[in-house]
Amino acid sequence: MSAVDLVTAREALPVGPSVFLAGPTPDKSAPVPSWRPDAVRALAARWDGDRPLSVLSPESRNGQRADRYETQVDWETAARTAATVVLFWVPRDLRTLPAMTTNVEFGLDVATGRVVLGCPPDCPNPERNRYLIYVARRHNVPVCTTLEGTVAAALGLVGERLSATA
């Protein structure tokens, strides 16, 4: 198994295979555990490429926030653009993980051919993911219902994209 390197918000973007973890980020005003550590562990357990995989997370290392909102948005936009694959996981909860920014990012990225979508049917507000799922299917984006399945689909797409450029 090759290494997985975690790159967090505003850190230098690496060259090589990468997965951006898109989806709702817990807010300090309504703290809940982040889903991203589970995603990183699942990616690390499954990654078997011949090069390290960079996992790009919009969450800050040690909880250090950006000096300016625009700094964070610019990094996230650059990271999604640079990523081999953008993994969207949307465990939507309108109280704690509303995913409003995620909706916009998904709309910007859905037609790139580099996206997978995961929407758990047992999240607090699955009905609010209906439109994302519909749009994903119109663009032939893989749609998964578990984090493990979403990770597997993302790594499959990483492999396809690496093979296509080899």
DSSP file (Angstrom, degrees, kcal/mol; ACC not computed):
  #  RESIDUE AA STRUCTURE BP1 BP2  ACC     N-H-->O    O-->H-N    N-H-->O    O-->H-N    TCO  KAPPA ALPHA  PHI   PSI    X-CA   Y-CA   Z-CA
    1    1 A M              0   0    0      0, 0.0    47,-0.2     0, 0.0     2,-0.1   0.000 360.0 360.0 360.0 132.1    0.0    0.0    0.0
    2    2 A S        -     0   0    0     45,-0.4    47,-0.1    47,-0.2    45,-0.1  -0.370 360.0 -88.6 -81.8 166.0    1.3    3.4   -0.9
    3    3 A A        -     0   0    0     -2,-0.1    50,-2.3    45,-0.1     2,-0.5  -0.318  27.2-146.7 -75.0 155.0    1.2    6.4    1.4
    4    4 A V  E     -a   53   0A   0     48,-0.2     2,-0.5    -2,-0.1    50,-0.2  -0.996  12.9-158.7-121.0 126.7   -1.6    8.9    1.7
    5    5 A D  E     -a   54   0A   0     48,-2.7    50,-3.1    -2,-0.5     2,-0.5  -0.918   9.4-141.1-109.5 127.3   -0.6   12.5    2.5
    6    6 A L  E     -a   55   0A   0     -2,-0.5     2,-0.5    48,-0.2    50,-0.2  -0.770  16.4-172.6 -89.2 125.6   -3.1   14.8    4.0
    7    7 A V  E     -a   56   0A   0     48,-3.0    50,-3.1    -2,-0.5     2,-0.2  -0.981  12.3-163.0-117.1 120.8   -3.0   18.4    2.7
    8    8 A T    >   -     0   0    0     -2,-0.5     3,-2.2    48,-0.2    52,-0.2  -0.493  37.2 -46.9-105.7 174.5   -5.2   20.8    4.6
    9    9 A A  T 3  S+     0   0    0     50,-1.8    52,-0.4    48,-0.5    -1,-0.2   0.009 121.3   2.4 -44.2 129.8   -6.6   24.3    3.9
   10   10 A R  T 3  S+     0   0    0      1,-0.3    -1,-0.3    62,-0.2     2,-0.2   0.486  96.0 127.8  72.1   7.8   -4.1   26.8    2.6
   11   11 A E  S <  S-     0   0    0     -3,-2.2    -1,-0.3     1,-0.1    -4,-0.1  -0.551  74.4 -77.8 -85.4 160.4   -1.2   24.4    2.4
   12   12 A A        -     0   0    0     -2,-0.2    -1,-0.1    -3,-0.1    -4,-0.0  -0.299  47.8-120.5 -59.8 136.0    0.8   24.1   -0.8
   13   13 A L        -     0   0    0     -3,-0.1    -1,-0.1     1,-0.1     2,-0.1  -0.660  30.0-138.3 -81.5 130.2   -1.0   21.9   -3.4
   14   14 A P        -     0   0    0      0, 0.0     2,-0.3     0, 0.0    -1,-0.1  -0.293   8.8-118.0 -83.5 168.9    1.1   18.9   -4.4
   15   15 A V  S    S+     0   0    0     -2,-0.1    67,-0.0     2,-0.0     0, 0.0  -0.820  74.1  49.1-100.0 146.7    1.7   17.4   -7.8
   16   16 A G  S    S-     0   0    0     -2,-0.3    68,-0.2     2,-0.1    37,-0.1  -0.592 100.0 -16.1 116.3-179.3    0.5   13.8   -8.4
   17   17 A P  S    S+     0   0    0      0, 0.0    37,-2.6     0, 0.0     2,-0.3  -0.296  70.2 168.2 -62.4 138.5   -2.7   11.9   -7.8
   18   18 A S  E     -b   54   0A   0     35,-0.2    67,-1.6    64,-0.1    66,-0.7  -0.995  29.8-152.3-152.9 154.6   -5.1   13.6   -5.4
   19   19 A V  E     -bc  55  85A   0     35,-2.3    37,-2.9    -2,-0.3     2,-0.5  -0.997  15.0-148.6-128.6 125.8   -8.7   13.5   -4.1
   20   20 A F  E     -bc  56  86A   0     65,-2.5    67,-2.8    -2,-0.4     2,-1.1  -0.816  13.8-138.1 -92.4 133.0  -10.4   16.7   -2.8
   21   21 A L  E     - c   0  87A   0     35,-2.8     2,-0.3    -2,-0.5    67,-0.2  -0.753  29.6-178.8 -94.5  92.8  -12.9   16.1    0.0
   22   22 A A  E     + c   0  88A   0     65,-2.5    67,-2.4    -2,-1.1    35,-0.0  -0.690  29.7  82.1 -94.8 144.2  -15.9   18.3   -0.8
   23   23 A G  S    S-     0   0    0     -2,-0.3    67,-0.2    65,-0.2    76,-0.1  -0.861  80.8 -26.5 148.3-179.9  -18.9   18.5    1.3
   24   24 A P        -     0   0    0      0, 0.0    11,-0.3     0, 0.0    73,-0.0  -0.286  51.4-150.5 -65.8 140.7  -20.2   20.3    4.4
   25   25 A T        -     0   0    0      9,-0.1    74,-0.1    10,-0.1     9,-0.1  -0.924  26.2-107.7-108.7 131.8  -17.7   21.4    7.0
   26   26 A P        -     0   0    0      0, 0.0     2,-0.3     0, 0.0    71,-0.1  -0.281  33.1-140.1 -57.4 142.5  -18.7   21.6   10.7
   27   27 A D  B >   -F   30   0B   0     69,-0.5     3,-1.3     3,-0.5     5,-0.1  -0.812  14.2-126.9-105.7 146.1  -19.1   25.1   11.9
   28   28 A K  T 3  S+     0   0    0     -2,-0.3    -1,-0.1     1,-0.3     0, 0.0   0.771 109.0  62.6 -62.5 -24.1  -18.0   26.3   15.4
   29   29 A S  T 3  S+     0   0    0      1,-0.3    -1,-0.3    67,-0.0    67,-0.0   0.747 120.6  22.2 -74.4 -22.0  -21.5   27.6   16.0
   30   30 A A  B <  S-F   27   0B   0     -3,-1.3    -3,-0.5    66,-0.1    -1,-0.3  -0.541  90.7-160.3-139.5  70.2  -23.0   24.1   15.7
   31   31 A P        +     0   0    0      0, 0.0    -3,-0.1     0, 0.0    65,-0.0  -0.300  22.8 154.3 -66.0 129.0  -20.1   21.8   16.4
   32   32 A V        -     0   0    0     64,-0.1    -2,-0.1    -2,-0.1     2,-0.0  -0.940  52.1 -81.9-139.1 159.6  -20.4   18.2   15.2
   33   33 A P        -     0   0    0      0, 0.0     2,-0.2     0, 0.0     0, 0.0  -0.359  48.7-114.6 -63.4 143.4  -17.7   15.7   14.4
   34   34 A S        -     0   0    0      1,-0.1     4,-0.3    -8,-0.1    -9,-0.1  -0.503   9.4-146.9 -75.0 147.1  -16.2   16.0   10.9
   35   35 A W  S  > S+     0   0    0    -11,-0.3     4,-1.5    -2,-0.2     3,-0.4   0.612  83.8  84.6 -83.3 -15.9  -16.8   13.2    8.4
   36   36 A R  H  > S+     0   0    0      1,-0.2     4,-2.7     2,-0.2     5,-0.2   0.848  79.6  57.9 -65.5 -37.9  -13.4   13.9    6.8
   37   37 A P  H  > S+     0   0    0      0, 0.0     4,-2.4     0, 0.0    -1,-0.2   0.908 107.8  49.4 -58.3 -38.4  -11.2   11.8    9.2
   38   38 A D  H  > S+     0   0    0     -3,-0.4     4,-2.4    -4,-0.3    -2,-0.2   0.895 110.9  50.2 -64.4 -38.7  -13.2    8.7    8.3
   39   39 A A  H  X S+     0   0    0     -4,-1.5     4,-2.6     2,-0.2    -1,-0.2   0.912 109.7  50.0 -65.6 -42.1  -12.8    9.5    4.6
   40   40 A V  H  X S+     0   0    0     -4,-2.7     4,-2.6     2,-0.2    -2,-0.2   0.932 111.8  48.6 -61.7 -45.4   -9.1    9.9    5.0
   41   41 A R  H  X S+     0   0    0     -4,-2.4     4,-2.3    -5,-0.2    -2,-0.2   0.913 112.1  49.0 -61.2 -42.5   -8.9    6.6    6.8
   42   42 A A  H  X S+     0   0    0     -4,-2.4     4,-1.4     2,-0.2    -1,-0.2   0.900 112.0  48.4 -65.5 -40.2  -11.0    4.9    4.1
   43   43 A L  H  X S+     0   0    0     -4,-2.6     4,-2.3     1,-0.2     3,-0.2   0.924 112.0  49.5 -64.1 -43.7   -8.8    6.3    1.3
   44   44 A A  H  < S+     0   0    0     -4,-2.6    -2,-0.2     1,-0.2    -1,-0.2   0.881 109.6  51.7 -63.2 -38.6   -5.6    5.2    3.1
   45   45 A A  H  < S+     0   0    0     -4,-2.3    -1,-0.2    -5,-0.2    -2,-0.2   0.812 119.7  34.5 -67.9 -29.6   -7.0    1.7    3.6
   46   46 A R  H  < S+     0   0    0     -4,-1.4     2,-0.2    -3,-0.2    -2,-0.2   0.683  87.1 107.8-100.1 -21.2   -7.9    1.3   -0.1
   47   47 A W     <  +     0   0    0     -4,-2.3   -45,-0.4    -5,-0.2     6,-0.0  -0.419  27.6 157.9 -68.2 124.7   -5.2    3.2   -1.9
   48   48 A D        +     0   0    0     -2,-0.2    -1,-0.1   -47,-0.2   -45,-0.1   0.066  24.8 135.8-132.7  23.7   -2.8    0.9   -3.7
   49   49 A G        -     0   0    0      2,-0.2   -47,-0.2     1,-0.1     4,-0.1  -0.167  65.3-116.4 -68.6 166.8   -1.3    3.1   -6.3
   50   50 A D  S    S+     0   0    0    -48,-0.1    -1,-0.1     2,-0.1     0, 0.0   0.499  98.7  48.7 -85.3  -3.2    2.4    3.2   -7.1
   51   51 A R  S    S-     0   0    0    -49,-0.1    -2,-0.2   -48,-0.0   -49,-0.1  -0.907 100.9 -86.5-127.6 159.0    2.7    6.8   -6.0
   52   52 A P        -     0   0    0      0, 0.0     2,-0.5     0, 0.0   -48,-0.2  -0.332  38.9-133.8 -61.6 147.6    1.4    8.6   -2.8
   53   53 A L  E     -a    4   0A   0    -50,-2.3   -48,-2.7    -4,-0.1     2,-0.5  -0.910  12.4-145.0-102.7 127.9   -2.1    9.9   -2.9
   54   54 A S  E     -ab   5  18A   0    -37,-2.6   -35,-2.3    -2,-0.5     2,-0.6  -0.824   6.5-155.8 -92.6 130.8   -2.7   13.4   -1.7
   55   55 A V  E     -ab   6  19A   0    -50,-3.1   -48,-3.0    -2,-0.5     2,-0.6  -0.940  10.1-152.7-106.8 117.6   -6.0   14.0    0.1
   56   56 A L  E     -ab   7  20A   0    -37,-2.9   -35,-2.8    -2,-0.6   -48,-0.2  -0.816  14.3-174.8 -98.5 117.2   -7.0   17.6    0.0
   57   57 A S        -     0   0    0    -50,-3.1   -48,-0.5    -2,-0.6   -35,-0.1  -0.935  25.6-151.5-116.0 131.8   -9.1   18.8    2.8
   58   58 A P  S    S+     0   0    0      0, 0.0     2,-0.2     0, 0.0    -1,-0.1   0.531  71.9 101.0 -76.5  -3.9  -10.7   22.3    3.1
   59   59 A E  S    S-     0   0    0      1,-0.1   -50,-1.8     6,-0.0     2,-0.2  -0.567  79.9-111.9 -80.4 147.4  -10.5   22.0    6.9
   60   60 A S    >   -     0   0    0     -2,-0.2     3,-1.5   -52,-0.2     2,-0.3  -0.513  26.0-110.0 -81.5 142.9   -7.7   23.8    8.7
   61   61 A R  G >  S+     0   0    0    -52,-0.4     3,-1.6     1,-0.3    -1,-0.1  -0.550 104.0   1.4 -67.8 132.2   -4.9   22.0   10.4
   62   62 A N  G 3  S-     0   0    0     -2,-0.3    -1,-0.3     1,-0.3     3,-0.1   0.715 124.2 -75.9  59.7  23.0   -5.2   22.5   14.2
   63   63 A G  G <  S+     0   0    0     -3,-1.5     2,-0.6     1,-0.2    -1,-0.3   0.623  83.0 157.0  70.2  12.2   -8.4   24.5   13.6
   64   64 A Q    <   -     0   0    0     -3,-1.6    -1,-0.2    -5,-0.0    -3,-0.1  -0.612  32.0-144.6 -76.0 117.6   -6.5   27.6   12.5
   65   65 A R        -     0   0    0     -2,-0.6    -1,-0.0     1,-0.1    -6,-0.0  -0.387  22.4 -92.4 -82.0 159.2   -8.9   29.7   10.4
   66   66 A A        -     0   0    0      1,-0.1    -1,-0.1    -2,-0.1     3,-0.1  -0.305  26.1-126.7 -65.3 151.4   -7.9   31.7    7.3
   67   67 A D  S    S+     0   0    0      1,-0.2     2,-0.3     2,-0.0    -1,-0.1   0.822  96.3  21.3 -67.8 -30.6   -7.0   35.4    7.8
   68   68 A R  S  > S-     0   0    0      1,-0.1     4,-1.4     0, 0.0     3,-0.5  -0.992  74.5-127.4-139.2 145.4   -9.6   36.3    5.2
   69   69 A Y  H  > S+     0   0    0     -2,-0.3     4,-2.4     1,-0.2     3,-0.2   0.899 111.5  56.2 -54.4 -44.5  -12.7   34.5    3.8
   70   70 A E  H  > S+     0   0    0      1,-0.2     4,-2.8     2,-0.2    -1,-0.2   0.833 100.4  58.6 -62.1 -33.5  -11.4   35.1    0.3
   71   71 A T  H  > S+     0   0    0     -3,-0.5     4,-2.0     2,-0.2    -1,-0.2   0.924 109.4  43.9 -61.1 -44.6   -8.1   33.3    1.1
   72   72 A Q  H  X S+     0   0    0     -4,-1.4     4,-2.6    -3,-0.2    -2,-0.2   0.939 114.6  48.2 -66.6 -47.5  -10.0   30.2    2.1
   73   73 A V  H  X S+     0   0    0     -4,-2.4     4,-2.5     1,-0.2    -2,-0.2   0.912 111.6  50.3 -61.1 -43.2  -12.3   30.3   -0.9
   74   74 A D  H  X S+     0   0    0     -4,-2.8     4,-2.4     2,-0.2    -1,-0.2   0.905 111.2  48.4 -63.4 -41.2   -9.4   30.8   -3.3
   75   75 A W  H  X S+     0   0    0     -4,-2.0     4,-2.9    -5,-0.2     5,-0.2   0.943 112.3  48.6 -64.1 -45.8   -7.5   27.9   -1.8
   76   76 A E  H  X S+     0   0    0     -4,-2.6     4,-2.6     1,-0.2     5,-0.2   0.905 111.9  49.1 -61.4 -41.2  -10.6   25.6   -2.0
   77   77 A T  H  X S+     0   0    0     -4,-2.5     4,-2.0    -5,-0.2    -1,-0.2   0.927 113.8  45.8 -63.6 -45.2  -11.2   26.6   -5.6
   78   78 A A  H  X S+     0   0    0     -4,-2.4     4,-2.3    -5,-0.2    -2,-0.2   0.899 113.3  50.3 -64.3 -40.7   -7.6   26.0   -6.6
   79   79 A A  H  X S+     0   0    0     -4,-2.9     4,-1.7     2,-0.2    -2,-0.2   0.906 110.5  48.0 -67.3 -41.9   -7.5   22.7   -4.8
   80   80 A R  H  < S+     0   0    0     -4,-2.6    -1,-0.2    -5,-0.2    -2,-0.2   0.900 113.6  48.7 -63.9 -39.1  -10.7   21.4   -6.4
   81   81 A T  H  < S+     0   0    0     -4,-2.0    -2,-0.2    -5,-0.2    -1,-0.2   0.887 114.6  44.8 -66.9 -39.0   -9.4   22.5   -9.8
   82   82 A A  H  < S+     0   0    0     -4,-2.3    -1,-0.2    -5,-0.2    -2,-0.2   0.736  91.4 105.9 -77.7 -23.4   -6.0   20.7   -9.2
   83   83 A A     <  -     0   0    0     -4,-1.7   -64,-0.1    -5,-0.2     3,-0.1  -0.229  67.3-141.5 -63.7 143.4   -7.5   17.5   -7.8
   84   84 A T  S    S+     0   0    0    -66,-0.7     2,-0.3     1,-0.3   -65,-0.2   0.904  92.0   8.8 -64.5 -42.2   -7.5   14.4   -9.9
   85   85 A V  E     -c   19   0A   0    -67,-1.6   -65,-2.5     2,-0.0     2,-0.6  -0.994  67.4-143.7-140.5 144.0  -11.0   13.6   -8.4
   86   86 A V  E     -cd  20 115A   0     28,-3.6    30,-2.0    -2,-0.3     2,-0.7  -0.950  16.6-158.3-109.9 115.5  -13.4   15.6   -6.3
   87   87 A L  E     -cd  21 116A   0    -67,-2.8   -65,-2.5    -2,-0.6     2,-0.6  -0.843   4.8-162.1 -95.6 114.7  -15.2   13.4   -3.8
   88   88 A F  E     +cd  22 117A   0     28,-2.7    30,-2.8    -2,-0.7     2,-0.5  -0.885  10.6 178.7 -98.4 121.5  -18.5   15.0   -2.6
   89   89 A W  E     - d   0 118A   0    -67,-2.4    30,-0.2    -2,-0.6   -54,-0.1  -0.991   3.4-176.2-121.3 121.5  -19.9   13.5    0.6
   90   90 A V        +     0   0    0     28,-2.8     2,-1.9    -2,-0.5    33,-0.1  -0.705  16.6 168.2-126.4  79.5  -23.1   15.2    1.7
   91   91 A P        -     0   0    0      0, 0.0    28,-0.1     0, 0.0     6,-0.1  -0.462  36.4-156.1 -83.4  65.9  -24.5   13.9    5.0
   92   92 A R        +     0   0    0     -2,-1.9    33,-2.3    31,-0.1     2,-0.4  -0.147  29.8 165.7 -61.6 129.4  -26.9   16.9    5.0
   93   93 A D  B  >  -G   97   0C   0      4,-1.8     4,-2.5    31,-0.2     3,-0.3  -0.920  27.0-151.5-138.1 109.9  -28.3   18.2    8.3
   94   94 A L  T  4 S+     0   0    0     -2,-0.4    -1,-0.1     1,-0.2    -2,-0.0   0.720  95.5  48.7 -60.4 -20.5  -29.9   21.6    7.9
   95   95 A R  T  4 S+     0   0    0      2,-0.1    -1,-0.2     3,-0.0    -3,-0.0   0.886 132.8   7.0 -83.0 -41.4  -29.1   22.4   11.5
   96   96 A T  T  4 S+     0   0    0     -3,-0.3   -69,-0.5     1,-0.1    -2,-0.2   0.717 139.3  26.2-118.0 -28.4  -25.4   21.4   11.7
   97   97 A L  B  <  +G   93   0C   0     -4,-2.5    -4,-1.8   -71,-0.1    -1,-0.1  -0.559  62.8 161.0-135.8  69.2  -24.2   20.5    8.1
   98   98 A P        -     0   0    0      0, 0.0    -4,-0.1     0, 0.0    -1,-0.1   0.791  31.6-152.3 -68.7 -27.4  -26.4   22.5    5.7
   99   99 A A     >  +     0   0    0    -74,-0.1     4,-1.6    -6,-0.1    -7,-0.1   0.822  40.7 147.2  64.8  34.4  -24.0   22.2    2.8
  100  100 A M  H  > S+     0   0    0      2,-0.2     4,-1.2     1,-0.2     3,-0.1   0.928  75.7  45.0 -67.7 -44.3  -25.1   25.4    1.1
  101  101 A T  H  > S+     0   0    0      1,-0.2     4,-2.6     2,-0.2     5,-0.2   0.880 107.7  60.8 -64.5 -36.6  -21.6   26.1   -0.3
  102  102 A T  H  > S+     0   0    0      1,-0.2     4,-2.9     2,-0.2     5,-0.2   0.883  98.3  57.6 -57.2 -39.9  -21.4   22.4   -1.3
  103  103 A N  H  X S+     0   0    0     -4,-1.6     4,-2.0     1,-0.2    -1,-0.2   0.924 109.7  43.9 -56.8 -45.3  -24.4   22.9   -3.6
  104  104 A V  H  X S+     0   0    0     -4,-1.2     4,-2.0     2,-0.2    -2,-0.2   0.935 113.5  49.7 -67.2 -47.0  -22.6   25.7   -5.5
  105  105 A E  H  X S+     0   0    0     -4,-2.6     4,-1.9     1,-0.2    -2,-0.2   0.904 109.8  51.7 -60.2 -41.7  -19.3   23.8   -5.7
  106  106 A F  H  X S+     0   0    0     -4,-2.9     4,-2.5     1,-0.2    -1,-0.2   0.925 108.7  51.2 -61.0 -43.7  -21.1   20.7   -7.0
  107  107 A G  H  < S+     0   0    0     -4,-2.0     4,-0.3    -5,-0.2    -1,-0.2   0.859 111.3  48.0 -61.0 -35.9  -22.8   22.8   -9.7
  108  108 A L  H  < S+     0   0    0     -4,-2.0    -1,-0.2     1,-0.2    -2,-0.2   0.834 122.8  32.7 -71.6 -32.2  -19.4   24.2  -10.7
  109  109 A D  H >< S+     0   0    0     -4,-1.9     3,-2.3    -5,-0.2     5,-0.5   0.631  88.8  92.9-102.5 -16.3  -17.7   20.7  -10.8
  110  110 A V  G >< S+     0   0    0     -4,-2.5     3,-0.6     1,-0.3     5,-0.2   0.788  89.1  47.1 -56.4 -33.4  -20.4   18.3  -11.9
  111  111 A A  G 3  S+     0   0    0     -4,-0.3    -1,-0.3     1,-0.2    -2,-0.1   0.337  87.7  89.0 -91.9   8.4  -19.6   18.4  -15.6
  112  112 A T  G <  S-     0   0    0     -3,-2.3    -1,-0.2     1,-0.1    -2,-0.1   0.687  90.9-126.8 -80.0 -17.3  -15.8   18.1  -15.3
  113  113 A G  S <  S+     0   0    0     -3,-0.6    -3,-0.1    -4,-0.3    -2,-0.1   0.609  91.7  91.8  79.8  11.1  -15.7   14.3  -15.4
  114  114 A R        +     0   0    0     -5,-0.5   -28,-3.6   -29,-0.1     2,-0.4   0.065  63.8 100.7-123.4  22.7  -13.7   14.3  -12.1
  115  115 A V  E     -d   86   0A   0     -5,-0.2     2,-0.3   -30,-0.2   -28,-0.2  -0.874  40.2-177.7-120.9 142.7  -16.6   14.0   -9.6
  116  116 A V  E     -d   87   0A   0    -30,-2.0   -28,-2.7    -2,-0.4     2,-0.4  -0.968  18.2-148.5-126.8 150.5  -18.2   11.3   -7.5
  117  117 A L  E     -de  88 143A   0     25,-2.7    27,-2.9    -2,-0.3     2,-0.5  -0.971  11.2-172.7-124.7 130.9  -21.2   12.0   -5.2
  118  118 A G  E     +de  89 144A   0    -30,-2.8   -28,-2.8    -2,-0.4    27,-0.2  -0.988   8.4 170.6-121.5 126.1  -22.1   10.3   -2.0
  119  119 A C        -     0   0    0     25,-2.6   -30,-0.0    -2,-0.5    -2,-0.0  -0.908  25.6-142.2-134.8 104.7  -25.4   11.0   -0.3
  120  120 A P    >   -     0   0    0      0, 0.0     3,-1.5     0, 0.0    26,-0.1  -0.505   4.6-147.6 -70.0 127.8  -26.3    8.8    2.7
  121  121 A P  T 3  S+     0   0    0      0, 0.0     6,-0.1     0, 0.0    25,-0.1   0.675  95.8  58.1 -68.9 -15.3  -30.1    8.1    2.7
  122  122 A D  T 3  S+     0   0    0     23,-0.2    23,-0.0     3,-0.1    -3,-0.0   0.258  77.6 116.5 -99.4  12.9  -30.1    8.0    6.5
  123  123 A C  S <  S-     0   0    0     -3,-1.5   -31,-0.1   -33,-0.1   -30,-0.1  -0.341  83.6-101.1 -72.1 164.3  -28.7   11.5    7.0
  124  124 A P  S    S+     0   0    0      0, 0.0   -31,-0.2     0, 0.0     3,-0.1   0.818 115.4  25.1 -59.3 -32.2  -31.1   14.0    8.8
  125  125 A N    >   +     0   0    0    -33,-2.3     3,-1.5     1,-0.1     4,-0.1  -0.437  66.2 151.6-132.1  62.9  -32.2   15.7    5.6
  126  126 A P  G >  S+     0   0    0      0, 0.0     3,-2.0     0, 0.0     4,-0.3   0.793  70.1  68.8 -64.0 -27.1  -31.8   13.3    2.6
  127  127 A E  G >  S+     0   0    0      1,-0.3     3,-0.8     2,-0.2     4,-0.3   0.754  91.0  62.8 -63.1 -22.1  -34.7   14.9    0.7
  128  128 A R  G <  S+     0   0    0     -3,-1.5    -1,-0.3     1,-0.2     4,-0.2   0.477  97.6  57.2 -81.7  -2.4  -32.4   18.0    0.4
  129  129 A N  G <> S+     0   0    0     -3,-2.0     4,-2.4    -4,-0.1    -1,-0.2   0.443  77.5  96.8-101.1  -3.7  -29.9   15.9   -1.7
  130  130 A R  H <> S+     0   0    0     -3,-0.8     4,-2.3    -4,-0.3     5,-0.1   0.883  83.3  48.3 -55.5 -43.8  -32.5   14.9   -4.3
  131  131 A Y  H  > S+     0   0    0     -4,-0.3     4,-2.8     2,-0.2     5,-0.3   0.915 110.1  51.4 -66.5 -42.5  -31.5   17.6   -6.7
  132  132 A L  H  > S+     0   0    0     -4,-0.2     4,-2.7     1,-0.2    -1,-0.2   0.927 111.6  48.3 -58.7 -43.9  -27.8   16.9   -6.4
  133  133 A I  H  X S+     0   0    0     -4,-2.4     4,-2.3     2,-0.2    -1,-0.2   0.917 111.6  49.4 -63.1 -43.6  -28.5   13.2   -7.1
  134  134 A Y  H  X S+     0   0    0     -4,-2.3     4,-1.9    -5,-0.2    -2,-0.2   0.941 113.7  45.1 -60.6 -48.6  -30.6   14.0  -10.1
  135  135 A V  H  X S+     0   0    0     -4,-2.8     4,-1.3     1,-0.2    -2,-0.2   0.895 110.8  54.8 -64.7 -40.2  -28.0   16.4  -11.6
  136  136 A A  H ><>S+     0   0    0     -4,-2.7     5,-2.8    -5,-0.3     3,-0.7   0.941 108.2  48.1 -58.0 -47.6  -25.3   13.9  -11.0
  137  137 A R  H ><5S+     0   0    0     -4,-2.3     3,-1.3     1,-0.3    -1,-0.2   0.866 106.6  56.8 -64.6 -35.3  -27.1   11.1  -12.9
  138  138 A R  H 3<5S+     0   0    0     -4,-1.9    -1,-0.3     1,-0.3    -2,-0.2   0.797 112.5  42.9 -63.3 -27.0  -27.7   13.5  -15.8
  139  139 A H  T <<5S-     0   0    0     -4,-1.3    -1,-0.3    -3,-0.7    -2,-0.2   0.196 116.5-113.2-104.1  14.3  -23.9   14.0  -16.0
  140  140 A N  T < 5 +     0   0    0     -3,-1.3    -3,-0.2     1,-0.2    -2,-0.1   0.824  61.2 158.3  57.0  34.8  -23.1   10.3  -15.5
  141  141 A V      < -     0   0    0     -5,-2.8    -1,-0.2    -6,-0.2   -25,-0.2  -0.756  49.2-108.2 -86.1 130.7  -21.5   11.0  -12.1
  142  142 A P        -     0   0    0      0, 0.0   -25,-2.7     0, 0.0     2,-0.5  -0.372  33.5-157.1 -58.2 135.3  -21.3    8.0   -9.9
  143  143 A V  E     -e  117   0A   0    -27,-0.2     2,-0.3   -25,-0.1   -25,-0.2  -0.979  14.1-179.6-119.4 124.9  -23.8    8.3   -7.0
  144  144 A C  E     -e  118   0A   0    -27,-2.9   -25,-2.6    -2,-0.5     3,-0.0  -0.812  27.0-153.2-123.1 161.5  -23.1    6.3   -3.8
  145  145 A T  S    S+     0   0    0     -2,-0.3     2,-0.3   -27,-0.2   -23,-0.2   0.480  77.6  53.4-113.7  -5.9  -25.0    5.9   -0.5
  146  146 A T  S  > S-     0   0    0    -26,-0.1     4,-2.1     1,-0.1     5,-0.2  -0.917  77.1-126.1-126.7 155.6  -22.1    5.0    1.8
  147  147 A L  H  > S+     0   0    0     -2,-0.3     4,-2.7     2,-0.2     5,-0.2   0.912 113.3  52.8 -64.5 -41.7  -18.8    6.7    2.5
  148  148 A E  H  > S+     0   0    0      1,-0.2     4,-2.5     2,-0.2    -1,-0.2   0.923 110.6  47.1 -59.3 -44.7  -16.9    3.5    1.8
  149  149 A G  H  > S+     0   0    0      2,-0.2     4,-2.4     1,-0.2    -1,-0.2   0.877 111.7  50.6 -64.7 -37.6  -18.7    3.2   -1.6
  150  150 A T  H  X S+     0   0    0     -4,-2.1     4,-2.4     2,-0.2    -2,-0.2   0.904 110.9  49.0 -67.0 -41.7  -18.0    6.8   -2.4
  151  151 A V  H  X S+     0   0    0     -4,-2.7     4,-2.7     2,-0.2     5,-0.2   0.928 111.1  50.1 -62.0 -45.8  -14.3    6.3   -1.6
  152  152 A A  H  X S+     0   0    0     -4,-2.5     4,-2.2     1,-0.2    -2,-0.2   0.918 112.0  47.5 -60.1 -43.8  -14.2    3.2   -3.7
  153  153 A A  H  X S+     0   0    0     -4,-2.4     4,-2.1     2,-0.2    -1,-0.2   0.901 111.6  51.1 -64.3 -40.5  -15.8    5.1   -6.6
  154  154 A A  H  X S+     0   0    0     -4,-2.4     4,-2.4     1,-0.2    -2,-0.2   0.932 111.5  46.3 -63.0 -45.6  -13.4    8.0   -6.2
  155  155 A L  H  X S+     0   0    0     -4,-2.7     4,-2.5     2,-0.2    -1,-0.2   0.865 109.9  54.7 -68.2 -34.1  -10.3    5.8   -6.2
  156  156 A G  H  X S+     0   0    0     -4,-2.2     4,-2.1    -5,-0.2    -1,-0.2   0.911 110.0  46.8 -60.9 -41.3  -11.7    3.9   -9.3
  157  157 A L  H  X S+     0   0    0     -4,-2.1     4,-2.7     2,-0.2    -2,-0.2   0.877 108.6  54.9 -69.2 -38.2  -11.9    7.3  -11.1
  158  158 A V  H  X S+     0   0    0     -4,-2.4     4,-2.6     1,-0.2     5,-0.2   0.952 109.4  48.6 -57.0 -48.2   -8.4    8.2   -9.9
  159  159 A G  H  X S+     0   0    0     -4,-2.5     4,-2.3     1,-0.2    -2,-0.2   0.905 111.5  48.9 -59.4 -43.0   -7.2    5.0  -11.5
  160  160 A E  H  X S+     0   0    0     -4,-2.1     4,-2.1     1,-0.2    -1,-0.2   0.921 112.7  47.4 -61.8 -44.5   -9.0    5.7  -14.7
  161  161 A R  H  X S+     0   0    0     -4,-2.7     4,-1.1     1,-0.2    -2,-0.2   0.876 112.4  49.1 -68.5 -37.0   -7.7    9.2  -15.0
  162  162 A L  H  X S+     0   0    0     -4,-2.6     4,-0.6    -5,-0.2     3,-0.3   0.896 111.6  49.6 -68.5 -39.1   -4.1    8.1  -14.3
  163  163 A S  H >< S+     0   0    0     -4,-2.3     3,-0.7    -5,-0.2    -2,-0.2   0.882 107.6  54.8 -65.1 -37.7   -4.4    5.4  -16.9
  164  164 A A  H 3< S+     0   0    0     -4,-2.1    -1,-0.2     1,-0.2    -2,-0.2   0.773 112.6  42.4 -68.6 -25.5   -5.7    7.9  -19.4
  165  165 A T  H 3<        0   0    0     -4,-1.1    -1,-0.2    -3,-0.3    -2,-0.2   0.479 360.0 360.0 -98.9  -2.6   -2.8   10.2  -19.0
  166  166 A A    <<        0   0    0     -3,-0.7    -1,-0.2    -4,-0.6    -2,-0.1   0.476 360.0 360.0 -78.9 360.0   -0.1    7.4  -18.9
